[in-house]
Structures are given as C-alpha cells and as structure tokens.
Amino acid sequence: MQFGGSVRAAYVAFAAFGAFWGVWGASVPRVQEQAGVTDGQLGTALLFVGAGALPAMLITGRALDRWGLRLAAVLIAALGVTGAGLAFAAVNQVGLCVGLAVVGATSGAADVAMNAVAGRAEKDAGRPVITRAHGVFSGFVVLGSLATGLSSAAGRPVSLPFAVVAALSLSAAISLAISLPAARPAAATAATTDGPARTARIAPFVLIGLLGALAFASENAHQSWSAVFAHDELGSGLGLSAVAPAVFAATVAVTRFAAGGLSGEHDRTVLLAGATGAAVGAVVIAAAPTLAVAAFGLVVAAAGTAVLFPTLVGIASRGVDEARRGRATSIVSTVSYVGFLLGPVYVGRFSDAVGLRGAMVAVAGLGVALAVLAVPVLRWALEFRDGLRRHRPAA
C-alpha cells in the first residue's frame, strides 16, 4: 500500500462521516416534525444514539485488529445506508428511537474505524494526518448542514439529503476498500489474558481517553448550547442564534487545517494552548455583554477545543503495536465519547443551578482541568505504555 493511499483513505472516511452528521444536525427539526414527537420525546430519542454507539465502539476495536482496516469501508457504507433508513423509519417515537440506536451503533463503529485508519496513515506517511483528517470532518459538517438547509428551503423531501449522503458513503467505501491494506495485522506478541495484565495494557489509553472526555465535554457544550445562550442571554433572534453553531464548527475546521502540519514534538504545547483557549473563550462568553463579544469568545473556544481530541488520538496512536491499533483507538474513542455525551448535560445542570452564564464558567473549568492534568497524566500514561513494551516477553 502506498502512503498516499492510506492518507487519502483517512480523508475520504472523515469526509463521509462529516457529511452525514452535517445532514443529520440540520435535519433534526424536520425529522422531529415527521415523527410527530415533542421536545421531551426527541430528547429521549437522542439518548439512543449514545446507547447504540458506546457498545459498538468497544466491539469495533477488536474487530479491526482481527479483520483489518478494510472493515472501515463496510462501516462507512453502513452509516450512510442506516442514515437513509432513519429518514424513512422516523414516522413515530418508536421508529425514531430504533433508527437512532442503529445510527448510533454504525456511527460509533465508523468513528473508531476512521480514527484507526488515520493513525495508520500518519504512521505510514511519517507526517501529521490525524488533525487535518478531523478538519475534513468539520468542513464536511458545515457543507452538509448548508446543503441540507438549501434542500429544506426548496421544499425537498427530508429523505433527499440522507439519500445523497448514502450515495457518497457507498462511493467512499469503494475508495477505502481500494486504498486500505487487505492483510490483517500481524499477531501480537505474547498477549497475556490474565486480569491484571489486561488492565495494565488498557490503562494508558483509558487515561488518554479521560483527557479526551474533558476535551469533548467542552466542545459539545459549546456546540449544543451556543445558540441557546445567544437567544436567551443576549436576546438575538432565532435566525441569528442558529448561526452560532455554524460559526463554532467553521472555526474548528479552519483551526484543524491550520494546526494540522504540527509534528508530534509539539503535542504538549498544543494541548496546553488548546485547553487554555477553551477556558478563556468560555469565560469571555460568560461575561459577554453583546453578541459580538460572545461571538469572539465562541471563536476562541472553538479554536482551543479544535486541536484537543485529534492531538490526543495522535499521541495514543504513535508507538502502539499494529496488532492492537484497533483496540487502543477503541478505548480512547469510547472513553472520550462519554464526555461528548455528558457535556450538554453538564451545562444544563449548572444552568438550572446558577444560570446559563454561570454554566459557561463551569465549562471554562473543564479547560482549566485539562490544562492542569494534561502533562502529568500523559507523562504517566506514556511511561506506563513504554515500560510495558520494554518488559514484554518475546513470543
């Protein structure tokens, strides 16, 4: 496999994934209307995304290590197809919940697979790939959202954007199948199966995942609540408020492309700068007297959070045995995803207690915690991982 092929495969996978979630995010109001559910029922249905995703993410890592990275092609295709199925199945509460559970499962599995593909591509190419691949994802989220908005404004069926994404996903799957290696990874050396040894092998990746959870909690807090903050605290109209998530996503995309060329030597600096930016941006939003100031804070927060998870994935990916790449990526992604799910809930709880501005201060606390913990936790995790490698017995 040529290095260019693995890099191209990573970008294609992230593009398809981003297009799907861009379409979904912009389609939520119409899907809700089609299903005839209340806001509360929609909130319940959305929990099924996480319920489907978390177990699928845990399983996918082992599947990748057993059957190889070409499994990513199947999973990307499955996500597009199940998304199209959701558009037709979501005609009531039950159909919406079942559809979202299946979408969550395929999305979670595809998430792990594409990050494993990006990690392999970065290793093969010997240059940064992961952060820019995440930039491709963010860019296609914006494009998918805008295209879906235009489709809705033109009165097209809610299923049309999902059908287009399904076609794109199938095309992406073909490209992945051609670009990725057919061979399974080499067998791991002397893989012990006792409980303590298994715990020791996964501990470094759990720790990195916990840092990722802080990063994702901060990112999704802003993505989910920025429009609400603009409307409720600053009195902006519904149309203007809706621009806030797009501003956030676009800033994330630009930042990831801009920072994508930084090598692993700058990882700790990038994490500290990103965590600091996330905290400062949240404080600016909390204190913002006008929409313009809040928008500036949102841009700062977006630029900060943009680099956090891709950098952590890169740290976890470098140096990992190829035969365990899937499982390592799975652990980091799954633990991090818990933070993604809890971030909006975290804001909601604090908002009930101290108001939405106070909740933004609490979001800033996530960035502060990450800045304080990143260096010592990563040092311990990587020393632990490297120590295990040095003392692993020969096969």
C-alpha positions in Angstrom: 0.0 0.0 0.0 1.4 3.4 -0.9 1.5 6.1 1.7 -0.7 8.3 -0.4 -3.4 5.7 -0.4 -3.6 5.4 3.3 -3.7 9.2 3.7 -6.4 9.5 1.0 -8.4 6.8 2.8 -8.3 8.7 6.0 -9.6 11.9 4.4 -12.3 10.1 2.5 -13.6 8.4 5.6 -13.7 11.6 7.6 -15.4 13.4 4.8 -18.2 10.9 4.6 -18.6 10.9 8.3 -18.8 14.7 8.5 -21.3 14.9 5.6 -23.6 12.5 7.5 -23.5 14.4 10.7 -23.9 17.7 8.9 -27.1 16.5 7.3 -28.4 15.0 10.5 -27.8 18.1 12.5 -29.6 20.3 10.0 -32.4 17.8 9.6 -33.4 17.4 13.3 -36.3 19.8 13.2 -37.8 18.2 10.1 -37.3 14.7 11.4 -39.0 15.7 14.7 -41.9 17.1 12.7 -42.1 13.9 10.6 -42.1 11.7 13.7 -44.6 13.9 15.4 -42.7 13.9 18.7 -42.5 16.6 21.4 -39.2 18.2 22.5 -39.1 15.9 25.5 -39.7 12.8 23.4 -37.0 14.0 21.0 -34.6 14.4 23.9 -35.3 10.8 25.0 -34.8 9.5 21.4 -31.5 11.2 21.2 -30.2 9.2 24.1 -30.5 6.1 21.9 -27.6 7.4 19.8 -25.2 7.0 22.7 -26.9 3.8 23.8 -26.1 2.3 20.3 -22.7 4.0 19.9 -20.9 3.0 23.2 -21.1 -0.8 22.9 -20.4 -0.7 19.2 -17.2 1.4 19.8 -15.9 -1.1 22.3 -16.5 -4.1 19.9 -15.1 -2.4 16.8 -11.5 -2.1 18.1 -11.2 -5.9 18.5 -12.9 -6.4 15.1 -10.4 -4.2 13.4 -7.5 -6.0 14.9 -8.9 -9.3 13.8 -10.1 -8.5 10.3 -8.0 -5.5 9.3 -8.7 -1.8 8.4 -10.8 -2.6 5.4 -13.6 -3.1 7.8 -13.8 0.7 7.8 -15.2 0.6 4.3 -18.1 -1.6 5.4 -18.8 0.6 8.4 -18.8 3.9 6.4 -21.2 2.3 3.9 -23.4 1.1 6.7 -23.6 4.5 8.3 -24.8 6.1 5.0 -27.4 3.3 4.5 -28.7 3.4 8.0 -29.0 7.2 7.9 -31.2 6.9 4.8 -33.2 4.2 6.6 -33.7 6.5 9.5 -35.2 9.2 7.2 -37.9 6.7 6.3 -38.4 4.9 9.6 -38.7 8.0 11.8 -42.5 8.3 11.4 -43.3 7.9 15.2 -41.5 7.7 18.5 -40.6 4.0 18.2 -39.3 4.3 14.7 -37.2 7.3 15.7 -35.7 5.6 18.7 -34.9 2.4 16.9 -33.5 4.3 13.9 -31.3 6.4 16.2 -30.0 3.4 18.1 -28.9 1.8 14.8 -27.4 5.0 13.6 -25.6 5.4 16.9 -24.1 1.9 16.6 -22.9 2.3 13.0 -21.7 5.8 13.7 -19.7 4.7 16.8 -18.2 1.8 14.9 -17.3 4.1 12.0 -15.8 6.6 14.4 -13.4 4.1 15.8 -12.5 2.7 12.4 -11.7 6.0 10.7 -9.5 7.1 13.6 -7.6 3.9 13.4 -7.2 4.4 9.6 -5.9 8.0 10.3 -3.5 6.6 12.9 -2.2 4.1 10.4 -1.9 6.7 7.7 0.1 9.0 10.0 2.5 6.2 10.8 2.8 5.2 7.1 3.3 8.7 5.9 5.6 9.8 8.7 3.8 13.2 8.8 0.8 14.6 10.5 -2.6 13.4 9.2 -5.0 13.0 12.1 -5.6 16.7 12.9 -6.2 17.5 9.2 -8.5 14.5 8.8 -10.6 15.9 11.7 -10.5 19.2 9.9 -12.0 17.4 6.8 -14.7 16.1 9.1 -15.6 19.6 10.5 -15.5 21.1 7.0 -18.0 18.5 5.7 -20.2 19.0 8.7 -20.6 22.6 7.6 -21.1 21.7 4.0 -23.6 19.0 4.8 -25.5 21.4 7.1 -25.6 24.2 4.4 -26.7 21.8 1.7 -29.5 20.4 3.8 -30.6 23.9 4.7 -30.9 24.7 1.0 -32.7 21.5 0.3 -35.2 22.2 3.1 -35.7 25.8 1.8 -36.5 24.4 -1.6 -39.2 22.1 -0.1 -37.4 18.9 -1.0 -38.2 15.7 1.0 -36.4 15.2 4.3 -35.0 11.9 2.9 -33.2 13.6 0.0 -30.1 14.8 1.8 -29.8 11.4 3.5 -30.0 9.6 0.2 -27.3 11.8 -1.2 -25.1 11.1 1.8 -25.8 7.3 1.4 -24.5 7.5 -2.2 -21.5 9.4 -1.1 -20.8 6.9 1.7 -21.0 4.0 -0.7 -18.6 5.8 -3.0 -16.3 6.4 0.0 -16.5 2.8 0.9 -15.3 1.7 -2.5 -12.4 4.1 -2.3 -11.5 2.8 1.2 -11.6 -0.8 0.0 -9.2 0.0 -2.8 -6.8 2.2 -0.7 -6.6 0.2 2.5 -4.5 -3.0 3.0 -6.2 -6.3 2.6 -3.9 -8.1 5.1 -4.8 -8.5 8.8 -2.3 -7.0 11.3 0.4 -9.3 12.5 -0.3 -11.3 15.6 0.5 -9.5 18.9 3.5 -10.9 20.8 2.8 -12.9 23.9 -0.6 -11.4 24.6 -1.4 -12.2 28.2 -5.0 -12.7 29.2 -5.0 -12.5 33.0 -6.9 -9.7 34.5 -4.0 -7.6 35.9 -2.1 -7.7 32.6 -5.1 -6.8 30.6 -5.8 -3.8 32.9 -2.1 -2.7 32.6 -2.4 -2.8 28.8 -5.5 -0.7 28.6 -4.7 1.7 31.5 -2.6 4.2 29.4 -5.4 4.5 26.8 -8.1 4.9 29.4 -6.1 7.8 30.9 -5.7 9.5 27.5 -9.4 8.9 26.9 -10.2 10.7 30.2 -8.4 13.7 28.9 -10.3 13.3 25.6 -13.6 13.2 27.6 -12.8 16.7 29.1 -12.0 18.0 25.6 -15.2 16.6 24.1 -17.3 17.7 27.0 -16.1 21.3 26.4 -16.5 21.1 22.6 -20.1 19.7 22.7 -21.1 22.0 25.4 -20.5 25.0 23.1 -21.8 23.2 20.0 -25.1 22.3 21.8 -25.7 25.5 23.8 -24.2 28.4 21.9 -27.5 29.1 20.1 -29.4 28.9 23.3 -27.0 31.3 25.0 -27.2 33.8 22.2 -31.0 33.7 22.2 -31.7 33.6 26.0 -28.9 35.7 27.4 -28.3 38.2 24.6 -31.7 38.4 23.1 -30.7 37.6 19.5 -33.4 36.4 17.1 -33.9 32.7 16.3 -32.3 33.1 12.9 -29.2 34.8 14.2 -28.9 32.5 17.1 -28.8 29.5 14.8 -25.7 30.8 13.2 -23.7 30.3 16.4 -23.2 26.5 16.0 -22.1 27.0 12.4 -19.6 29.7 13.5 -18.2 27.2 16.0 -17.9 24.3 13.5 -16.3 26.5 10.9 -13.7 27.8 13.3 -13.0 24.2 14.4 -12.4 23.2 10.7 -10.1 26.2 9.9 -8.1 25.6 13.1 -7.6 21.9 12.4 -6.4 22.6 8.9 -4.1 25.4 10.2 -2.6 23.3 13.0 -2.6 20.0 11.0 1.0 20.4 10.0 2.5 20.4 13.5 4.5 17.4 14.4 4.3 15.2 17.5 7.1 17.2 19.1 4.6 20.0 19.8 1.8 17.8 21.3 2.1 19.1 24.9 2.3 22.7 23.7 -0.7 22.3 21.5 -2.7 20.7 24.3 -1.9 23.4 26.8 -2.6 26.1 24.3 -5.9 24.5 23.3 -7.1 23.9 26.8 -6.2 27.5 27.7 -8.1 28.8 24.7 -11.1 26.7 25.5 -11.2 28.1 29.1 -10.6 31.7 28.1 -13.2 31.5 25.3 -15.8 30.2 27.8 -15.1 33.0 30.3 -15.4 35.6 27.6 -18.8 34.1 26.6 -20.0 34.0 30.2 -19.2 37.7 30.7 -20.2 38.9 27.2 -22.4 42.0 27.2 -23.1 41.8 23.4 -23.5 39.2 20.7 -20.3 40.4 19.1 -18.3 39.8 22.2 -19.9 36.4 22.7 -19.1 35.5 19.1 -15.4 36.4 19.7 -15.4 34.1 22.8 -17.0 31.3 20.8 -14.3 31.6 18.1 -11.6 31.5 20.8 -13.2 28.5 22.5 -13.7 26.7 19.1 -10.0 27.3 18.2 -9.0 25.9 21.5 -11.1 22.8 21.6 -10.4 22.0 17.9 -6.9 20.7 18.5 -7.5 18.7 21.7 -9.0 15.4 20.7 -7.1 15.0 17.4 -3.8 15.6 19.3 -4.8 13.0 21.9 -5.6 10.4 19.3 -2.3 11.1 17.6 -0.5 10.6 21.0 -2.3 7.3 21.6 -1.7 6.1 18.0 2.0 6.7 17.9 4.1 3.8 19.2 1.1 1.4 19.5 1.6 -2.2 18.2 -0.2 -2.5 14.8 -1.9 -5.6 16.0 -3.5 -3.6 18.9 -4.2 -0.4 17.0 -7.9 -1.1 16.8 -8.3 -1.8 20.5 -6.2 1.2 21.5 -8.2 3.5 19.3 -11.4 2.0 20.6 -10.6 2.6 24.2 -9.6 6.2 23.7 -12.6 7.0 21.5 -15.1 5.3 23.8 -13.9 6.9 27.0 -13.8 10.3 25.2 -17.2 9.9 23.7 -18.7 9.7 27.2 -17.5 13.3 27.7 -19.2 14.2 24.4 -22.5 12.8 25.7 -22.2 14.4 29.1 -21.1 17.9 28.0 -24.5 19.3 27.2 -26.0 17.6 30.3 -23.2 19.3 32.4 -24.2 22.7 31.0 -27.9 22.0 31.6 -27.4 21.0 35.3 -25.2 24.1 36.0 -27.7 26.3 34.2 -30.5 25.1 36.4 -28.4 25.8 39.5 -26.6 29.1 38.6 -27.9 30.3 35.3 -26.5 29.9 31.8 -23.7 32.4 32.3 -22.6 30.5 35.4 -22.7 27.3 33.4 -20.3 28.8 30.9 -17.9 29.5 33.8 -18.3 25.8 34.6 -17.4 24.9 31.0 -14.3 27.1 31.4 -13.4 24.8 34.4 -13.2 21.9 32.0 -10.5 23.6 30.1 -8.6 24.5 33.3 -8.8 20.9 34.5 -7.5 19.7 31.1 -4.6 22.2 31.2 -3.6 21.2 34.7 -3.9 17.4 34.1 -2.7 17.0 30.6 1.1 17.0 31.1 1.3 14.8 34.2 -1.4 12.3 33.0 0.2 11.9 29.6 3.7 11.5 31.1 2.4 8.7 33.3 0.4 7.1 30.6 3.2 7.0 28.1 5.8 5.9 30.6 3.5 3.1 31.6 2.9 2.1 28.0 6.6 2.2 27.0 7.5 0.3 30.2 5.1 -2.5 29.3 6.6 -2.7 25.8 10.2 -2.9 27.1 9.3 -5.7 29.5 7.0 -7.7 27.3 8.4 -11.2 26.8 9.4 -12.4 23.4 6.9 -14.6 21.6 
